[in-house]
Amino acid sequence: MKSLSSGEAYQNFADTLNRVSYGNEHIEIKRSGKESVYIVSAKDYDLFQQLLQQAEDKIDIEEAESRMNDSEQQTIEFDEFFTDFE
């Protein structure tokens, strides 16, 4: 992964965007004393979002399965649940 200072990225902004967009590069932009930022292509960002969603879904499923298998978990009937809202 290529790293640039914020000044370098600013001076070569069009080239930086082209390298990411057409060259499939990921670029780290370092800012003095601050957390880095990254430029990635829209395709890679979409893939990241999909992978993040899959990971979150997996955690949710594992939590639900754990609760369903917990013998001490209190359960109520469907109709009973909704009477509490009336």
Residue pairs with C-beta under 8 A, 6 or more apart in sequence:
1 25
1 26
1 27
1 28
2 19
2 25
2 26
2 27
2 28
3 27
3 28
3 29
3 30
3 36
4 12
4 16
4 27
4 28
4 29
4 30
5 29
5 30
5 31
5 32
6 29
6 30
6 31
6 32
9 16
9 27
9 29
9 39
16 27
16 39
17 39
19 25
19 27
20 26
20 27
20 39
20 40
20 41
21 41
24 41
24 44
26 38
26 39
26 40
26 44
27 38
27 39
28 36
28 37
28 38
29 36
29 37
29 38
29 39
30 36
31 37
40 48
67 73
